[in-house]
Amino acid sequence: MKKIALLTLVVFFLFTIVPAGTSAAQIAGVTLDDTLHAGEKALTLTGMGIRTKTFLKVKVYAAGLYMETPTTDPGQIISSDQAKAMVMSFLYKKVKPEKLQKSWQEGFEANTPSAPPDLRKRMDHFVSLFSEPALKGDHYEFVYQPGEGTTVVIKGKVRATIPGADFASALMSIWFGENLEDGGLKNLKKSILKGIK
């Protein structure tokens, strides 16, 4: 009897103890961790969605928003000077670099059209980082830390840290701004803003 009770207790603990780093959610076969670290700060997965393209709704990438202080207010996501990040995991077989660059340029132009020269120079630097095709399974991270800037990680490699809260806001506007270029981006925004249930 004691052995049965002990065995029951062991089984209970095996199924109730959650290991550190357990993933919070999965979307389109992509697993997103519940936290992402920006320096010493732990950012929480706030929302996720899929970016589609064309009327056929081709899945381009899965995305997740991470924030130090989670919010689903798009204005706060864009403007709050807190640690935050967007991650992208590509679902499409191959996106050419010229298409990546064009998409970033259009996003900046639509949502930050009156950027001053200094900010525009940093936007151009960001766009220039995407000189290789994005392949299925490739993972990109854009991690902003106040006082340091936005670190761009492409396929596991740090490519640059772009300074300025203004740049971080301009980048977040591509996903959460008012002038999104198509239905795919609008649906991605809507999905992320639903939050994690």
VOSE-347247 format. One record per residue (C-alpha): x, y, z; residue number from 1. Coordinates in nm, 3 decimals. Each point is the difference from the previous one (the first is absolute). Example, Ala and Ser with C-alpha at 12.3 -4.5 7.8 and 13.67 -1.06 7.14 Angstrom:
[pt [1.230 -0.450 0.780] 1],
[pt [0.137 0.344 -0.066] 2],
//
This chain:
[pt [0.000 0.000 0.000] 1],
[pt [0.283 0.234 0.091] 2],
[pt [0.174 -0.081 -0.329] 3],
[pt [-0.313 0.088 -0.198] 4],
[pt [-0.037 0.328 0.188] 5],
[pt [0.367 0.085 -0.061] 6],
[pt [-0.030 -0.086 -0.370] 7],
[pt [-0.311 0.219 -0.031] 8],
[pt [0.187 0.289 0.163] 9],
[pt [0.297 -0.038 -0.237] 10],
[pt [-0.228 -0.006 -0.305] 11],
[pt [-0.181 0.309 0.129] 12],
[pt [0.323 0.197 0.029] 13],
[pt [0.125 -0.115 -0.340] 14],
[pt [-0.308 0.146 -0.168] 15],
[pt [-0.033 0.318 0.205] 16],
[pt [0.357 0.131 0.016] 17],
[pt [0.056 0.230 -0.298] 18],
[pt [0.363 0.025 -0.106] 19],
[pt [0.163 0.340 -0.043] 20],
[pt [-0.025 0.138 -0.352] 21],
[pt [-0.320 -0.186 -0.084] 22],
[pt [-0.148 0.140 -0.318] 23],
[pt [-0.316 0.201 0.039] 24],
[pt [-0.155 -0.038 -0.341] 25],
[pt [0.019 -0.149 -0.345] 26],
[pt [-0.121 0.144 -0.326] 27],
[pt [0.026 -0.149 -0.349] 28],
[pt [0.244 -0.257 0.135] 29],
[pt [0.226 0.267 0.151] 30],
[pt [0.059 -0.013 0.375] 31],
[pt [0.037 0.335 0.177] 32],
[pt [0.160 0.006 0.344] 33],
[pt [-0.195 0.167 0.278] 34],
[pt [0.291 0.235 0.076] 35],
[pt [0.284 0.166 -0.186] 36],
[pt [0.292 0.170 0.174] 37],
[pt [0.116 0.352 -0.080] 38],
[pt [0.313 0.035 0.207] 39],
[pt [-0.109 -0.068 0.357] 40],
[pt [-0.367 0.064 -0.073] 41],
[pt [-0.247 -0.278 -0.071] 42],
[pt [-0.254 0.090 -0.266] 43],
[pt [-0.337 -0.175 -0.011] 44],
[pt [-0.162 -0.139 -0.312] 45],
[pt [-0.292 0.238 -0.044] 46],
[pt [-0.154 -0.112 -0.328] 47],
[pt [0.067 -0.189 -0.321] 48],
[pt [-0.126 -0.032 -0.355] 49],
[pt [0.077 -0.095 -0.358] 50],
[pt [0.098 0.236 -0.281] 51],
[pt [-0.169 -0.098 -0.325] 52],
[pt [0.042 0.137 -0.349] 53],
[pt [-0.223 0.024 -0.308] 54],
[pt [-0.364 -0.096 -0.033] 55],
[pt [0.105 -0.364 0.032] 56],
[pt [0.111 0.077 0.358] 57],
[pt [0.340 -0.162 -0.042] 58],
[pt [0.163 -0.032 0.343] 59],
[pt [0.322 0.202 0.004] 60],
[pt [0.104 -0.003 0.367] 61],
[pt [-0.124 -0.052 0.354] 62],
[pt [0.060 0.289 0.237] 63],
[pt [-0.002 0.059 0.372] 64],
[pt [0.002 0.321 0.205] 65],
[pt [0.191 0.004 0.329] 66],
[pt [-0.021 0.283 0.255] 67],
[pt [0.143 0.086 0.340] 68],
[pt [-0.340 0.136 0.102] 69],
[pt [-0.256 -0.173 -0.221] 70],
[pt [-0.269 0.205 -0.172] 71],
[pt [-0.229 -0.051 -0.297] 72],
[pt [-0.038 0.373 -0.065] 73],
[pt [0.172 0.062 -0.335] 74],
[pt [0.088 0.358 0.094] 75],
[pt [0.179 -0.120 0.313] 76],
[pt [0.174 -0.280 -0.186] 77],
[pt [0.140 0.256 -0.243] 78],
[pt [0.082 0.290 0.233] 79],
[pt [0.077 -0.144 0.345] 80],
[pt [0.370 0.022 0.082] 81],
[pt [0.025 -0.348 0.150] 82],
[pt [0.185 -0.317 -0.095] 83],
[pt [-0.192 -0.175 -0.278] 84],
[pt [0.057 -0.228 -0.294] 85],
[pt [-0.150 -0.145 -0.314] 86],
[pt [0.104 -0.342 -0.124] 87],
[pt [-0.064 -0.145 -0.345] 88],
[pt [0.026 -0.364 -0.105] 89],
[pt [-0.033 -0.053 -0.374] 90],
[pt [-0.254 -0.246 -0.135] 91],
[pt [0.040 0.065 -0.372] 92],
[pt [0.269 -0.192 -0.188] 93],
[pt [0.194 0.306 -0.115] 94],
[pt [-0.040 0.378 0.010] 95],
[pt [0.251 0.183 -0.218] 96],
[pt [0.208 0.278 0.161] 97],
[pt [-0.137 0.265 -0.235] 98],
[pt [-0.353 -0.088 0.110] 99],
[pt [0.100 0.016 0.365] 100],
[pt [0.161 0.340 -0.048] 101],
[pt [-0.294 0.135 -0.198] 102],
[pt [-0.243 -0.112 0.270] 103],
[pt [0.198 0.172 0.276] 104],
[pt [0.033 0.319 -0.206] 105],
[pt [-0.373 0.009 -0.074] 106],
[pt [-0.082 -0.058 0.367] 107],
[pt [0.223 0.286 0.114] 108],
[pt [-0.128 0.233 -0.271] 109],
[pt [-0.366 -0.073 0.076] 110],
[pt [0.023 0.041 0.376] 111],
[pt [0.287 0.246 0.053] 112],
[pt [-0.016 0.211 -0.317] 113],
[pt [0.140 0.317 0.155] 114],
[pt [0.305 -0.161 0.161] 115],
[pt [0.284 0.252 0.043] 116],
[pt [0.328 -0.067 -0.186] 117],
[pt [0.175 -0.159 0.298] 118],
[pt [-0.282 -0.249 0.058] 119],
[pt [-0.029 -0.069 -0.373] 120],
[pt [0.371 -0.083 -0.008] 121],
[pt [-0.049 -0.258 0.276] 122],
[pt [-0.302 -0.144 -0.184] 123],
[pt [0.213 -0.037 -0.314] 124],
[pt [0.270 -0.174 0.203] 125],
[pt [-0.260 -0.243 0.135] 126],
[pt [-0.133 -0.076 -0.349] 127],
[pt [0.355 -0.064 -0.129] 128],
[pt [0.044 -0.282 0.253] 129],
[pt [-0.237 -0.223 -0.196] 130],
[pt [0.239 -0.098 -0.278] 131],
[pt [-0.071 -0.373 0.009] 132],
[pt [-0.319 -0.192 -0.077] 133],
[pt [-0.224 -0.108 0.286] 134],
[pt [-0.050 -0.376 -0.012] 135],
[pt [-0.260 -0.217 0.166] 136],
[pt [0.098 -0.045 0.365] 137],
[pt [0.214 0.315 0.017] 138],
[pt [-0.047 0.194 0.322] 139],
[pt [0.034 0.378 0.037] 140],
[pt [-0.007 0.200 0.325] 141],
[pt [-0.027 0.376 0.054] 142],
[pt [0.066 0.075 0.367] 143],
[pt [-0.022 0.354 0.136] 144],
[pt [0.163 0.103 0.327] 145],
[pt [-0.041 0.360 0.123] 146],
[pt [0.328 0.189 -0.013] 147],
[pt [0.162 -0.262 -0.224] 148],
[pt [-0.213 -0.033 -0.311] 149],
[pt [-0.150 -0.274 -0.215] 150],
[pt [0.217 -0.308 -0.047] 151],
[pt [-0.063 -0.174 -0.331] 152],
[pt [0.060 -0.375 0.008] 153],
[pt [-0.027 -0.177 -0.335] 154],
[pt [0.030 -0.380 -0.013] 155],
[pt [0.162 -0.006 0.344] 156],
[pt [0.260 0.269 -0.075] 157],
[pt [0.001 0.353 0.140] 158],
[pt [0.018 0.226 -0.303] 159],
[pt [-0.030 0.344 0.163] 160],
[pt [-0.132 0.200 0.291] 161],
[pt [-0.182 0.306 -0.129] 162],
[pt [-0.027 0.280 0.258] 163],
[pt [-0.301 0.207 0.094] 164],
[pt [-0.345 -0.040 0.146] 165],
[pt [-0.123 0.178 -0.313] 166],
[pt [0.132 -0.280 -0.218] 167],
[pt [-0.159 -0.265 0.224] 168],
[pt [-0.333 0.182 -0.034] 169],
[pt [0.035 0.023 -0.377] 170],
[pt [0.073 -0.372 -0.022] 171],
[pt [-0.295 -0.096 0.221] 172],
[pt [-0.221 0.225 -0.215] 173],
[pt [0.056 -0.236 -0.294] 174],
[pt [-0.210 -0.260 0.184] 175],
[pt [-0.218 0.216 0.227] 176],
[pt [-0.037 0.332 -0.183] 177],
[pt [-0.311 0.146 -0.160] 178],
[pt [0.114 -0.032 -0.362] 179],
[pt [0.059 -0.368 -0.058] 180],
[pt [0.058 -0.087 -0.363] 181],
[pt [-0.234 -0.296 -0.038] 182],
[pt [-0.245 -0.238 0.161] 183],
[pt [0.275 -0.241 0.099] 184],
[pt [0.164 0.257 0.228] 185],
[pt [-0.335 0.117 0.132] 186],
[pt [-0.095 -0.356 0.094] 187],
[pt [0.341 -0.055 0.162] 188],
[pt [-0.050 0.312 0.211] 189],
[pt [-0.352 -0.108 0.096] 190],
[pt [0.119 -0.347 0.098] 191],
[pt [0.287 0.128 0.216] 192],
[pt [-0.222 0.254 0.172] 193],
[pt [-0.235 -0.278 0.110] 194],
[pt [0.275 -0.101 0.240] 195],
[pt [0.083 -0.343 0.136] 196],
[pt [-0.307 -0.186 0.124] 197],
//
